[in-house]
Amino acid sequence: MSGQNPILLLKTTHNEAASKLDYFILGVTLAICAYLAQTNPYAQLDINKETFLLGSLLVFAASAICGFKRIESTIAAIRMNALALEEPDPQMRAYFIMQLNKRGEPHNWYRARNYLLAAGLVCYLATKVWATYQNNGWIPVH
């Protein structure tokens, strides 16, 4: 280890940890979707608890899709980076790397996934609280 560049080692460690975290979050999100799909009651679409629970499931499913897209775009970016580094012409290499830096696609999927996870949690908790008050008669239902 003493012969390796510490910056390269740190970047490699960061990329591996980020990749593991992406897979973990995707697995948890899919587990949440499976749990909600099995345990949520479903009924006709209306302004009712079942419709809002379906909405929270759809938000979590959208988050899972963003998680898949993040992993996919990260792999594509790594592949494009490898191709750019193999380019013998330094000007073309610099152009490819500049284009990679402009894209920022994996980061956009990262943010979308995280915002949707938070939104799904808020939707689910709000639905549970709303349904409790609705069942106790605190919120009038037509």
Contact map, one row per residue, 1 for C-alpha under 8 A:
1111000000000000000000000000000000000000000000000000000000000000000000000000000000000000000000000000000000000000000000000000000000000000000000
1111000000000000000000000000000000000000000000000000000000000000000000000000000000000000000000000000000000000000000000000000000000000000000000
1111100000000000000000000000000000000000000000000000000000000000000000000000000000000000000000000000000000000000000000000000000000000000000000
1111110110000000000000000000000000000000000000000000000000000000000000000000000000000000000000000000000000000000000000000000000000000000000000
0011111110000000000000000000000000000000000000000000000000000000000000000000000000000000000000000000000000000000000000000000000000000000000000
0001111111000000000000000000000000000000000000000000000000000000000000000000000000000000000000000000000000000000000000000000000000000000000000
0000111111100000000000000000000000000000000000000000000000000000000000000000000000000000000000000000000000000000000000000000000000000000000000
0001111111110000000000000000000000000000000000000000000000000000000000000000000000000000000000000000000000000000000000000000000000000000000000
0001111111111000000000000000000000000000000000000000000000000000000000000000000000000000000000000000000000000000000000000000000000000000000000
0000011111111100000000000000000000000000000000000000000000000000000000000000000000000000000000000000000000000000000000000000000000000000000000
0000001111111110000000000000000000000000000000000000000000000000000000000000000000000000000000000000000000000000000000000000000000000000000000
0000000111111111000000000000000000000000000000000000000000000000000000000000000000000000000000000000000000000000000000000000000000000000000000
0000000011111111100000000000000000000000000000000000000000000000000000000000000000000000000000000000000000000000000000000000000000000000000000
0000000001111111110000000000000000000000000000000000000000000000000000000000000000000000000000000000000000000000000000000000000000000000000000
0000000000111111111000000000000000000000000000000000000000000000000000000000000000000000000000000000000000000000000000000000000000000000000000
0000000000011111111100000000000000000000000000000000000000000000000000000000000000000000000000000000000000000000000000000000000000000000000000
0000000000001111111110000000000000000000000000000000000000000000000000000000000000000000000000000000000000000000000000000000000000000000000000
0000000000000111111111000000000000000000000000000000000000000000000000000000000000000000000000000000000000000000000000000000000000000000000000
0000000000000011111111100000000000000000000000000000000000000000000000100000000000000000000000000000000000000000000000000000000000000000000000
0000000000000001111111110000000000000000000000000000000000000000000000000000000000000000000000000000000000000000000000000000000000000000000000
0000000000000000111111111000000000000000000000000000000000000000000000000000000000000000000000000000000000000000000000000000000000000000000000
0000000000000000011111111100000000000000000000000000000000000000001000100000000000000000000000000000000000000000000000000000000000000000000000
0000000000000000001111111110000000000000000000000000000000000000000000100000000000000000000000000000000000000000000000000000000000000000000000
0000000000000000000111111111000000000000000000000000000000000000000000000000000000000000000000000000000000000000000000000000000000000000000000
0000000000000000000011111111100000000000000000000000000000000000001000000000000000000000000000000000000000000000000000000000000000000000000000
0000000000000000000001111111110000000000000000000000000000000001001100000000000000000000000000000000000000000000000000000000000000000000000000
0000000000000000000000111111111000000000000000000000000000000000000000000000000000000000000000000000000000000000000000000000000000000000000000
0000000000000000000000011111111100000000000000000000000000000000000000000000000000000000000000000000000000000000000000000000000000000000000000
0000000000000000000000001111111110000000000000000000000000011011000000000000000000000000000000000000000000000000000010000000000000000000000000
0000000000000000000000000111111111000000000000000000000000001001000000000000000000000000000000000000000000000000000000000000000000000000000000
0000000000000000000000000011111111100000000000000000000000000000000000000000000000000000000000000000000000000000000000000000000000000000000000
0000000000000000000000000001111111110000000000000000000000010000000000000000000000000000000000000000000000000000000000000000000000000000000000
0000000000000000000000000000111111111000000000000000000010011000000000000000000000000000000000000000000000000000000000000000000000000000000000
0000000000000000000000000000011111111100000000000000000000000000000000000000000000000000000000000000000000000000000000000000000000000000000000
0000000000000000000000000000001111111110000000000000000000000000000000000000000000000000000000000000000000000000000000000000000000000000000000
0000000000000000000000000000000111111111000000000000000010000000000000000000000000000000000000000000000000000000000000000000000000000000000000
0000000000000000000000000000000011111111000000000000000010000000000000000000000000000000000000000000000000000000000000000000000000000000000000
0000000000000000000000000000000001111111000000000000000000000000000000000000000000000000000000000000000000000000000000000000000000000000000000
0000000000000000000000000000000000111111100000000000000000000000000000000000000000000000000000000000000000000000000000000000000000000000000000
0000000000000000000000000000000000011111110000000100110000000000000000000000000000000000000000000000000000000000000000000000000000000000000000
0000000000000000000000000000000000000011111000000100000000000000000000000000000000000000000000000000000000000000000000000000000000000000000000
0000000000000000000000000000000000000001111100000110010000000000000000000000000000000000000000000000000000000000000000000000000000000000000000
0000000000000000000000000000000000000000111110000110000000000000000000000000000000000000000000000000000000000000000000000000000000000000000000
0000000000000000000000000000000000000000011111000110000000000000000000000000000000000000000000000000000000000000000000000000000000000000000000
0000000000000000000000000000000000000000001111110110000000000000000000000000000000000000000000000000000000000000000000000000000000000000000000
0000000000000000000000000000000000000000000111110010000000000000000000000000000000000000000000000000000000000000000000000000000000000000000000
0000000000000000000000000000000000000000000011111011000000000000000000000000000000000000000000000000000000000000000000000000000000000000000000
0000000000000000000000000000000000000000000011111111000000000000000000000000000000000000000000000000000000000000000000000000000000000000000000
0000000000000000000000000000000000000000000000111111100000000000000000000000000000000000000000000000000000000000000000000000001101100000000000
0000000000000000000000000000000000000001111110011111110000000000000000000000000000000000000000000000000000000000000000000000000000000000000000
0000000000000000000000000000000000000000011111111111111000000000000000000000000000000000000000000000000000000000000000000000000000000000000000
0000000000000000000000000000000000000000000000111111111100000000000000000000000000000000000000000000000000000000000000000011001000000000000000
0000000000000000000000000000000000000001000000001111111110000000000000000000000000000000000000000000000000000000000000000011001000000000000000
0000000000000000000000000000000000000001010000000111111111000000000000000000000000000000000000000000000000000000000000000000000000000000000000
0000000000000000000000000000000000000000000000000011111111100000000000000000000000000000000000000000000000000000000000000010000000000000000000
0000000000000000000000000000000000000000000000000001111111110000000000000000000000000000000000000000000000000000000000011011000000000000000000
0000000000000000000000000000000010011000000000000000111111111000000000000000000000000000000000000000000000000000000000010000000000000000000000
0000000000000000000000000000000000000000000000000000011111111100000000000000000000000000000000000000000000000000000000000000000000000000000000
0000000000000000000000000000000000000000000000000000001111111110000000000000000000000000000000000000000000000000000110110000000000000000000000
0000000000000000000000000000100110000000000000000000000111111111000000000000000000000000000000000000000000000000000110010000000000000000000000
0000000000000000000000000000110010000000000000000000000011111111100000000000000000000000000000000000000000000000000000000000000000000000000000
0000000000000000000000000000000000000000000000000000000001111111110000000000000000000000000000000000000000000000100100000000000000000000000000
0000000000000000000000000000100000000000000000000000000000111111111000000000000000000000000000000000000000000001110110000000000000000000000000
0000000000000000000000000100110000000000000000000000000000011111111100000000000000000000000000000000000000000000100000000000000000000000000000
0000000000000000000000000000000000000000000000000000000000001111111110000000000000000000000000000000000000000000100000000000000000000000000000
0000000000000000000000000000000000000000000000000000000000000111111111000000000000000000000000000000000000001101100000000000000000000000000000
0000000000000000000001001100000000000000000000000000000000000011111111100000000000000000000000000000000000001100100000000000000000000000000000
0000000000000000000000000100000000000000000000000000000000000001111111110000000000000000000000000000000000000000000000000000000000000000000000
0000000000000000000000000000000000000000000000000000000000000000111111111000000000000000000000000000000001001000000000000000000000000000000000
0000000000000000000000000000000000000000000000000000000000000000011111111100000000000000000000000000000011101100000000000000000000000000000000
0000000000000000001001100000000000000000000000000000000000000000001111111110000000000000000000000000000001000000000000000000000000000000000000
0000000000000000000000000000000000000000000000000000000000000000000111111111000000000000000000000000000000000000000000000000000000000000000000
0000000000000000000000000000000000000000000000000000000000000000000011111111100000000000000000000000000011000000000000000000000000000000000000
0000000000000000000000000000000000000000000000000000000000000000000001111111110000000000000000000000000001000000000000000000000000000000000000
0000000000000000000000000000000000000000000000000000000000000000000000111111111000000000000000000000000000000000000000000000000000000000000000
0000000000000000000000000000000000000000000000000000000000000000000000011111111100000000000000000000000000000000000000000000000000000000000000
0000000000000000000000000000000000000000000000000000000000000000000000001111111110000000000000000001000000000000000000000000000000000000000000
0000000000000000000000000000000000000000000000000000000000000000000000000111111111000000000000000000000000000000000000000000000000000000000000
0000000000000000000000000000000000000000000000000000000000000000000000000011111111100000000000000000000000000000000000000000000000000000000000
0000000000000000000000000000000000000000000000000000000000000000000000000001111111110000000000000001000000000000000000000000000000000000000000
0000000000000000000000000000000000000000000000000000000000000000000000000000111111111000000000011001000000000000000000000000000000000000000000
0000000000000000000000000000000000000000000000000000000000000000000000000000011111111100000000000000000000000000000000000000000000000000000000
0000000000000000000000000000000000000000000000000000000000000000000000000000001111111110000000000000000000000000000000000000000000000000000000
0000000000000000000000000000000000000000000000000000000000000000000000000000000111111110000111011000000000000000000000000000000000000000000000
0000000000000000000000000000000000000000000000000000000000000000000000000000000011111111000010000000000000000000000000000000000000000000000000
0000000000000000000000000000000000000000000000000000000000000000000000000000000001111111000010000000000000000000000000000000000000000000000000
0000000000000000000000000000000000000000000000000000000000000000000000000000000000111111110110000000000000000000000000000000000000000000000000
0000000000000000000000000000000000000000000000000000000000000000000000000000000000001111110010000000000000000000000000000000000000000000000000
0000000000000000000000000000000000000000000000000000000000000000000000000000000000000011111110000000000000000000000000000000000000000000000000
0000000000000000000000000000000000000000000000000000000000000000000000000000000000000011111111000000000000000000000000000000000000000000000000
0000000000000000000000000000000000000000000000000000000000000000000000000000000000000000111111100000000000000000000000000000000000000000000000
0000000000000000000000000000000000000000000000000000000000000000000000000000000000010010111111110000000000000000000000000000000000000000000000
0000000000000000000000000000000000000000000000000000000000000000000000000000000000011111111111111000000000000000000000000000000000000000000000
0000000000000000000000000000000000000000000000000000000000000000000000000000000000010000011111111100000000000000000000000000000000000000000000
0000000000000000000000000000000000000000000000000000000000000000000000000000000000000000001111111110000000000000000000000000000000000000000000
0000000000000000000000000000000000000000000000000000000000000000000000000000000010010000000111111111000000000000000000000000000000000000000000
0000000000000000000000000000000000000000000000000000000000000000000000000000000010010000000011111111100000000000000000000000000000000000000000
0000000000000000000000000000000000000000000000000000000000000000000000000000000000000000000001111111110000000000000000000000000000000000000000
0000000000000000000000000000000000000000000000000000000000000000000000000000000000000000000000111111111000000000000000000000000000000000000000
0000000000000000000000000000000000000000000000000000000000000000000000000000100110000000000000011111111100000000000000000000000000000000000000
0000000000000000000000000000000000000000000000000000000000000000000000000000000000000000000000001111111100000000000000000000000000000000000000
0000000000000000000000000000000000000000000000000000000000000000000000000000000000000000000000000111111100000000000000000000000000000000000000
0000000000000000000000000000000000000000000000000000000000000000000000000000000000000000000000000011111110000000000000000000000000000000000000
0000000000000000000000000000000000000000000000000000000000000000000000000000000000000000000000000001111111110000000000000000000000000000000000
0000000000000000000000000000000000000000000000000000000000000000000001001000000000000000000000000000001111111000000000000000000000000000000000
0000000000000000000000000000000000000000000000000000000000000000000011101100000000000000000000000000000111111100000000000000000000000000000000
0000000000000000000000000000000000000000000000000000000000000000000001000000000000000000000000000000000111111110000000000000000000000000000000
0000000000000000000000000000000000000000000000000000000000000000000000000000000000000000000000000000000111111111000000000000000000000000000000
0000000000000000000000000000000000000000000000000000000000000000011011000000000000000000000000000000000011111111100000000000000000000000000000
0000000000000000000000000000000000000000000000000000000000000000011001000000000000000000000000000000000001111111110000000000000000000000000000
0000000000000000000000000000000000000000000000000000000000000000000000000000000000000000000000000000000000111111111000000000000000000000000000
0000000000000000000000000000000000000000000000000000000000000010010000000000000000000000000000000000000000011111111100000000000000000000000000
0000000000000000000000000000000000000000000000000000000000000111111000000000000000000000000000000000000000001111111110000000000000000000000000
0000000000000000000000000000000000000000000000000000000000000010000000000000000000000000000000000000000000000111111111000000000000000000000000
0000000000000000000000000000000000000000000000000000000000000000000000000000000000000000000000000000000000000011111111100000000000000000000000
0000000000000000000000000000000000000000000000000000000000110110000000000000000000000000000000000000000000000001111111110000000000000000000000
0000000000000000000000000000100000000000000000000000000000110010000000000000000000000000000000000000000000000000111111111000000000000000000000
0000000000000000000000000000000000000000000000000000000000000000000000000000000000000000000000000000000000000000011111111100000000000000000000
0000000000000000000000000000000000000000000000000000000000100000000000000000000000000000000000000000000000000000001111111110000000000000000000
0000000000000000000000000000000000000000000000000000000110110000000000000000000000000000000000000000000000000000000111111111000000000000000000
0000000000000000000000000000000000000000000000000000000100000000000000000000000000000000000000000000000000000000000011111111100000000000000000
0000000000000000000000000000000000000000000000000000000000000000000000000000000000000000000000000000000000000000000001111111110000000000000000
0000000000000000000000000000000000000000000000000001101100000000000000000000000000000000000000000000000000000000000000111111111000000000000000
0000000000000000000000000000000000000000000000000001100100000000000000000000000000000000000000000000000000000000000000011111111100000000000000
0000000000000000000000000000000000000000000000000000000000000000000000000000000000000000000000000000000000000000000000001111111110000000000000
0000000000000000000000000000000000000000000000000000000000000000000000000000000000000000000000000000000000000000000000000111111111000000000000
0000000000000000000000000000000000000000000000001001100000000000000000000000000000000000000000000000000000000000000000000011111111100000000000
0000000000000000000000000000000000000000000000001000000000000000000000000000000000000000000000000000000000000000000000000001111111110000000000
0000000000000000000000000000000000000000000000000000000000000000000000000000000000000000000000000000000000000000000000000000111111111000000000
0000000000000000000000000000000000000000000000001000000000000000000000000000000000000000000000000000000000000000000000000000011111111100000000
0000000000000000000000000000000000000000000000001000000000000000000000000000000000000000000000000000000000000000000000000000001111111110000000
0000000000000000000000000000000000000000000000000000000000000000000000000000000000000000000000000000000000000000000000000000000111111111000000
0000000000000000000000000000000000000000000000000000000000000000000000000000000000000000000000000000000000000000000000000000000011111111111000
0000000000000000000000000000000000000000000000000000000000000000000000000000000000000000000000000000000000000000000000000000000001111111111110
0000000000000000000000000000000000000000000000000000000000000000000000000000000000000000000000000000000000000000000000000000000000111111110000
0000000000000000000000000000000000000000000000000000000000000000000000000000000000000000000000000000000000000000000000000000000000011111111000
0000000000000000000000000000000000000000000000000000000000000000000000000000000000000000000000000000000000000000000000000000000000001111111100
0000000000000000000000000000000000000000000000000000000000000000000000000000000000000000000000000000000000000000000000000000000000001111111100
0000000000000000000000000000000000000000000000000000000000000000000000000000000000000000000000000000000000000000000000000000000000001101111110
0000000000000000000000000000000000000000000000000000000000000000000000000000000000000000000000000000000000000000000000000000000000000100111111
0000000000000000000000000000000000000000000000000000000000000000000000000000000000000000000000000000000000000000000000000000000000000100001111
0000000000000000000000000000000000000000000000000000000000000000000000000000000000000000000000000000000000000000000000000000000000000000000111
